[in-house]
Amino acid sequence: MQPPAPSRPGPSPRTLRLFALALVAVAVVVAWRTGLLSQLSEPSRVAHEIGALGVWGAVAFLVAYTVLQPFGVPGMVFVVAASLIWPWPIAFALSMAGTMAASVVGFSFARFVARDWVSGMIPPRFRAYDEALARRGFATVFALRFVFWMPQVLHIFLGVSRVGFWTHFWGSFAGYLVPLFLIAFFGPRILGAMRTAPPAAWIGVGAAAAAGVAIAWSVRRCAARTA
């Protein structure tokens, strides 16, 4: 009897990571060369392009959201565009599906593919939550997603943290529910009001935002002094 042929070793983890990085780079380059990235800078333009695709527009929306948001395209562009294209229940469902898919991709990329490379991108304000994630994972993920939503740096931070995958998944899902519902339901009304708002209204909004930042800064300073 002939001895069994030696099994060929599969690709190493390093090879798989390099392959994943190459796919991401190719996707970004293709999006840039085709002008897709420039089109994604305006939600109304995105809404027009996707709406023209009919049923396939929903598929294109989810694919583009999943692939592009974790690597630089703001998720708000897709969420606002969805509220302009579809009735709010469909817009809400697609926004949730796309946001969750993009969050999983960004989390998984940071944890399994480029952990060492992306660790240095995390700002100190997020690192302070690492201990809380180890003790109260679901509640901390929920709070971070509810407040900060879906920035790429938060995907990275959660990916390199000690939180488990499913804790991240369900905590993110719960944290996204209210903000995405509000955008899907009130988004078109808010955009319409913004287009017709007089300059005095914008000045008032700016003053209120500045006052809010000043109050938050003062409270934080007082808390730091008493700690």
C-alpha positions as a Markdown table, in Angstrom:
| # | Residue | x | y | z |
|---|---|---|---|---|
| 1 | Met | 0.0 | 0.0 | 0.0 |
| 2 | Gln | 1.2 | 3.5 | -0.8 |
| 3 | Pro | 1.4 | 5.9 | 2.1 |
| 4 | Pro | -1.2 | 8.6 | 2.0 |
| 5 | Ala | -0.2 | 11.8 | 0.3 |
| 6 | Pro | 0.8 | 14.5 | 2.7 |
| 7 | Ser | -1.9 | 17.1 | 3.1 |
| 8 | Arg | -1.1 | 20.5 | 1.9 |
| 9 | Pro | -1.1 | 23.2 | 4.5 |
| 10 | Gly | -3.8 | 25.8 | 4.1 |
| 11 | Pro | -3.0 | 29.5 | 3.8 |
| 12 | Ser | -1.4 | 31.0 | 6.8 |
| 13 | Pro | -3.3 | 33.7 | 8.9 |
| 14 | Arg | -0.8 | 36.3 | 7.6 |
| 15 | Thr | -1.7 | 35.4 | 4.0 |
| 16 | Leu | -5.4 | 35.6 | 4.7 |
| 17 | Arg | -4.9 | 39.0 | 6.3 |
| 18 | Leu | -2.9 | 40.3 | 3.4 |
| 19 | Phe | -5.6 | 39.1 | 1.0 |
| 20 | Ala | -8.3 | 40.8 | 3.0 |
| 21 | Leu | -6.3 | 44.1 | 3.0 |
| 22 | Ala | -5.8 | 43.8 | -0.7 |
| 23 | Leu | -9.6 | 43.3 | -1.3 |
| 24 | Val | -10.3 | 46.4 | 0.8 |
| 25 | Ala | -7.7 | 48.4 | -1.1 |
| 26 | Val | -9.1 | 47.3 | -4.5 |
| 27 | Ala | -12.7 | 48.2 | -3.4 |
| 28 | Val | -11.6 | 51.7 | -2.3 |
| 29 | Val | -9.6 | 52.3 | -5.5 |
| 30 | Val | -12.5 | 51.1 | -7.7 |
| 31 | Ala | -14.9 | 53.3 | -5.9 |
| 32 | Trp | -12.6 | 56.3 | -6.3 |
| 33 | Arg | -11.8 | 55.7 | -9.9 |
| 34 | Thr | -15.4 | 55.3 | -10.9 |
| 35 | Gly | -16.4 | 58.5 | -9.1 |
| 36 | Leu | -18.5 | 56.6 | -6.5 |
| 37 | Leu | -16.8 | 58.2 | -3.6 |
| 38 | Ser | -17.5 | 61.7 | -4.8 |
| 39 | Gln | -21.1 | 60.9 | -5.5 |
| 40 | Leu | -21.5 | 59.6 | -1.9 |
| 41 | Ser | -20.6 | 63.1 | -0.5 |
| 42 | Glu | -24.3 | 64.2 | -1.0 |
| 43 | Pro | -27.2 | 62.2 | 0.5 |
| 44 | Ser | -29.7 | 63.7 | -2.1 |
| 45 | Arg | -27.5 | 62.6 | -5.0 |
| 46 | Val | -27.1 | 59.1 | -3.5 |
| 47 | Ala | -30.9 | 58.9 | -3.1 |
| 48 | His | -31.4 | 59.8 | -6.7 |
| 49 | Glu | -28.9 | 57.3 | -8.0 |
| 50 | Ile | -30.3 | 54.4 | -5.8 |
| 51 | Gly | -33.9 | 55.3 | -6.5 |
| 52 | Ala | -33.3 | 55.0 | -10.2 |
| 53 | Leu | -32.3 | 51.3 | -9.8 |
| 54 | Gly | -35.8 | 50.2 | -8.6 |
| 55 | Val | -35.8 | 47.0 | -6.6 |
| 56 | Trp | -32.1 | 46.5 | -7.1 |
| 57 | Gly | -31.6 | 49.8 | -5.4 |
| 58 | Ala | -32.1 | 48.2 | -2.0 |
| 59 | Val | -29.5 | 45.6 | -2.8 |
| 60 | Ala | -27.1 | 48.2 | -4.1 |
| 61 | Phe | -27.7 | 50.2 | -1.0 |
| 62 | Leu | -26.9 | 47.4 | 1.4 |
| 63 | Val | -23.8 | 46.3 | -0.5 |
| 64 | Ala | -22.4 | 49.8 | -0.8 |
| 65 | Tyr | -23.2 | 50.5 | 2.9 |
| 66 | Thr | -21.6 | 47.3 | 4.1 |
| 67 | Val | -18.4 | 47.6 | 2.0 |
| 68 | Leu | -17.7 | 51.3 | 2.1 |
| 69 | Gln | -18.9 | 52.6 | 5.5 |
| 70 | Pro | -16.3 | 50.7 | 7.6 |
| 71 | Phe | -13.5 | 52.2 | 5.4 |
| 72 | Gly | -14.2 | 55.9 | 5.3 |
| 73 | Val | -17.6 | 56.7 | 3.9 |
| 74 | Pro | -19.9 | 58.3 | 6.6 |
| 75 | Gly | -22.8 | 56.1 | 7.5 |
| 76 | Met | -25.0 | 59.2 | 7.9 |
| 77 | Val | -24.9 | 59.6 | 4.1 |
| 78 | Phe | -26.6 | 56.2 | 3.6 |
| 79 | Val | -29.1 | 56.6 | 6.5 |
| 80 | Val | -30.3 | 60.0 | 5.3 |
| 81 | Ala | -30.4 | 58.8 | 1.7 |
| 82 | Ala | -32.6 | 55.9 | 2.8 |
| 83 | Ser | -35.1 | 58.3 | 4.4 |
| 84 | Leu | -35.3 | 60.2 | 1.2 |
| 85 | Ile | -35.9 | 57.1 | -1.0 |
| 86 | Trp | -38.3 | 54.8 | 0.8 |
| 87 | Pro | -41.2 | 55.0 | 3.2 |
| 88 | Trp | -40.0 | 55.2 | 6.8 |
| 89 | Pro | -40.6 | 51.5 | 7.7 |
| 90 | Ile | -38.5 | 50.3 | 4.7 |
| 91 | Ala | -35.9 | 53.1 | 5.3 |
| 92 | Phe | -35.6 | 52.1 | 8.9 |
| 93 | Ala | -35.2 | 48.3 | 8.2 |
| 94 | Leu | -32.6 | 48.9 | 5.5 |
| 95 | Ser | -30.7 | 51.4 | 7.6 |
| 96 | Met | -30.6 | 49.0 | 10.5 |
| 97 | Ala | -29.5 | 46.1 | 8.2 |
| 98 | Gly | -26.8 | 48.2 | 6.5 |
| 99 | Thr | -25.6 | 49.7 | 9.8 |
| 100 | Met | -25.3 | 46.4 | 11.5 |
| 101 | Ala | -23.6 | 44.8 | 8.5 |
| 102 | Ala | -21.1 | 47.6 | 8.3 |
| 103 | Ser | -20.5 | 47.5 | 12.1 |
| 104 | Val | -19.8 | 43.7 | 11.9 |
| 105 | Val | -17.4 | 44.2 | 9.0 |
| 106 | Gly | -15.5 | 47.0 | 10.8 |
| 107 | Phe | -15.4 | 45.1 | 14.0 |
| 108 | Ser | -14.3 | 41.8 | 12.4 |
| 109 | Phe | -11.7 | 43.6 | 10.2 |
| 110 | Ala | -10.1 | 45.2 | 13.3 |
| 111 | Arg | -10.2 | 42.0 | 15.4 |
| 112 | Phe | -9.2 | 39.3 | 12.9 |
| 113 | Val | -7.4 | 41.0 | 10.0 |
| 114 | Ala | -5.5 | 44.2 | 11.0 |
| 115 | Arg | -5.5 | 44.2 | 14.8 |
| 116 | Asp | -1.9 | 45.4 | 15.3 |
| 117 | Trp | -2.1 | 47.9 | 12.5 |
| 118 | Val | -5.3 | 49.7 | 13.6 |
| 119 | Ser | -4.7 | 49.7 | 17.3 |
| 120 | Gly | -2.7 | 52.9 | 17.1 |
| 121 | Met | -5.7 | 54.7 | 15.5 |
| 122 | Ile | -7.8 | 54.6 | 18.7 |
| 123 | Pro | -8.0 | 58.0 | 20.5 |
| 124 | Pro | -7.4 | 58.0 | 24.3 |
| 125 | Arg | -11.1 | 58.9 | 25.0 |
| 126 | Phe | -12.2 | 55.5 | 23.7 |
| 127 | Arg | -9.4 | 53.6 | 25.5 |
| 128 | Ala | -10.9 | 54.7 | 28.8 |
| 129 | Tyr | -13.9 | 52.5 | 28.2 |
| 130 | Asp | -11.9 | 49.3 | 27.8 |
| 131 | Glu | -12.2 | 48.3 | 31.5 |
| 132 | Ala | -16.0 | 49.0 | 31.4 |
| 133 | Leu | -16.3 | 46.8 | 28.4 |
| 134 | Ala | -14.6 | 43.9 | 30.3 |
| 135 | Arg | -17.0 | 44.3 | 33.2 |
| 136 | Arg | -20.3 | 45.6 | 31.6 |
| 137 | Gly | -19.9 | 44.7 | 28.0 |
| 138 | Phe | -23.5 | 45.0 | 26.7 |
| 139 | Ala | -24.3 | 48.2 | 28.6 |
| 140 | Thr | -21.1 | 49.9 | 27.5 |
| 141 | Val | -21.5 | 48.9 | 23.8 |
| 142 | Phe | -25.1 | 50.1 | 24.0 |
| 143 | Ala | -24.1 | 53.5 | 25.4 |
| 144 | Leu | -21.2 | 54.0 | 23.0 |
| 145 | Arg | -23.4 | 53.2 | 20.0 |
| 146 | Phe | -26.3 | 55.3 | 21.2 |
| 147 | Val | -24.0 | 58.4 | 21.7 |
| 148 | Phe | -21.4 | 58.0 | 19.0 |
| 149 | Trp | -23.4 | 55.8 | 16.5 |
| 150 | Met | -21.1 | 54.4 | 13.8 |
| 151 | Pro | -17.8 | 56.1 | 13.3 |
| 152 | Gln | -15.0 | 53.9 | 11.9 |
| 153 | Val | -12.8 | 54.5 | 14.9 |
| 154 | Leu | -15.5 | 53.1 | 17.2 |
| 155 | His | -15.7 | 49.9 | 15.0 |
| 156 | Ile | -11.9 | 49.6 | 15.4 |
| 157 | Phe | -11.9 | 50.2 | 19.1 |
| 158 | Leu | -14.6 | 47.6 | 19.8 |
| 159 | Gly | -12.8 | 45.2 | 17.5 |
| 160 | Val | -9.5 | 45.4 | 19.5 |
| 161 | Ser | -11.2 | 45.5 | 22.9 |
| 162 | Arg | -12.1 | 42.6 | 25.1 |
| 163 | Val | -15.8 | 42.6 | 24.4 |
| 164 | Gly | -17.2 | 39.4 | 22.8 |
| 165 | Phe | -18.6 | 39.3 | 19.3 |
| 166 | Trp | -22.2 | 38.7 | 20.2 |
| 167 | Thr | -22.1 | 41.1 | 23.0 |
| 168 | His | -20.9 | 43.7 | 20.5 |
| 169 | Phe | -23.6 | 42.6 | 18.0 |
| 170 | Trp | -26.6 | 42.9 | 20.3 |
| 171 | Gly | -25.3 | 45.9 | 22.2 |
| 172 | Ser | -24.9 | 47.7 | 18.9 |
| 173 | Phe | -28.3 | 46.6 | 17.7 |
| 174 | Ala | -30.0 | 48.0 | 20.8 |
| 175 | Gly | -27.9 | 51.2 | 20.7 |
| 176 | Tyr | -28.8 | 51.9 | 17.0 |
| 177 | Leu | -32.6 | 51.4 | 17.3 |
| 178 | Val | -33.7 | 54.9 | 18.5 |
| 179 | Pro | -31.3 | 57.1 | 16.5 |
| 180 | Leu | -32.0 | 55.2 | 13.2 |
| 181 | Phe | -35.7 | 55.3 | 13.8 |
| 182 | Leu | -35.7 | 59.0 | 14.4 |
| 183 | Ile | -33.8 | 59.6 | 11.2 |
| 184 | Ala | -36.0 | 57.3 | 9.2 |
| 185 | Phe | -39.2 | 58.8 | 10.5 |
| 186 | Phe | -38.2 | 62.5 | 10.8 |
| 187 | Gly | -35.4 | 62.8 | 8.3 |
| 188 | Pro | -37.3 | 64.2 | 5.3 |
| 189 | Arg | -39.2 | 66.6 | 7.6 |
| 190 | Ile | -35.9 | 67.8 | 9.1 |
| 191 | Leu | -34.3 | 68.3 | 5.7 |
| 192 | Gly | -37.3 | 70.2 | 4.5 |
| 193 | Ala | -37.2 | 72.5 | 7.5 |
| 194 | Met | -33.5 | 73.0 | 7.0 |
| 195 | Arg | -33.9 | 74.1 | 3.4 |
| 196 | Thr | -36.5 | 76.7 | 4.3 |
| 197 | Ala | -35.0 | 77.9 | 7.7 |
| 198 | Pro | -34.1 | 81.6 | 7.8 |
| 199 | Pro | -30.5 | 82.7 | 8.7 |
| 200 | Ala | -31.7 | 83.7 | 12.2 |
| 201 | Ala | -32.7 | 80.1 | 12.9 |
| 202 | Trp | -29.2 | 78.9 | 12.0 |
| 203 | Ile | -27.7 | 81.5 | 14.3 |
| 204 | Gly | -29.9 | 80.3 | 17.1 |
| 205 | Val | -28.9 | 76.7 | 16.5 |
| 206 | Gly | -25.2 | 77.6 | 16.5 |
| 207 | Ala | -25.6 | 79.5 | 19.7 |
| 208 | Ala | -27.4 | 76.7 | 21.4 |
| 209 | Ala | -24.8 | 74.2 | 20.3 |
| 210 | Ala | -22.0 | 76.4 | 21.5 |
| 211 | Ala | -23.8 | 76.8 | 24.9 |
| 212 | Gly | -24.2 | 73.1 | 25.1 |
| 213 | Val | -20.5 | 72.5 | 24.5 |
| 214 | Ala | -19.6 | 75.1 | 27.1 |
| 215 | Ile | -21.9 | 73.6 | 29.7 |
| 216 | Ala | -20.6 | 70.0 | 29.1 |
| 217 | Trp | -17.0 | 71.3 | 29.3 |
| 218 | Ser | -17.8 | 73.1 | 32.6 |
| 219 | Val | -19.5 | 70.0 | 34.1 |
| 220 | Arg | -16.6 | 67.8 | 33.1 |
| 221 | Arg | -14.1 | 70.2 | 34.6 |
| 222 | Cys | -16.1 | 70.3 | 37.9 |
| 223 | Ala | -16.3 | 66.5 | 38.0 |
| 224 | Ala | -12.5 | 66.2 | 37.4 |
| 225 | Arg | -11.8 | 68.6 | 40.3 |
| 226 | Thr | -14.0 | 66.8 | 42.7 |
| 227 | Ala | -12.7 | 63.3 | 41.7 |
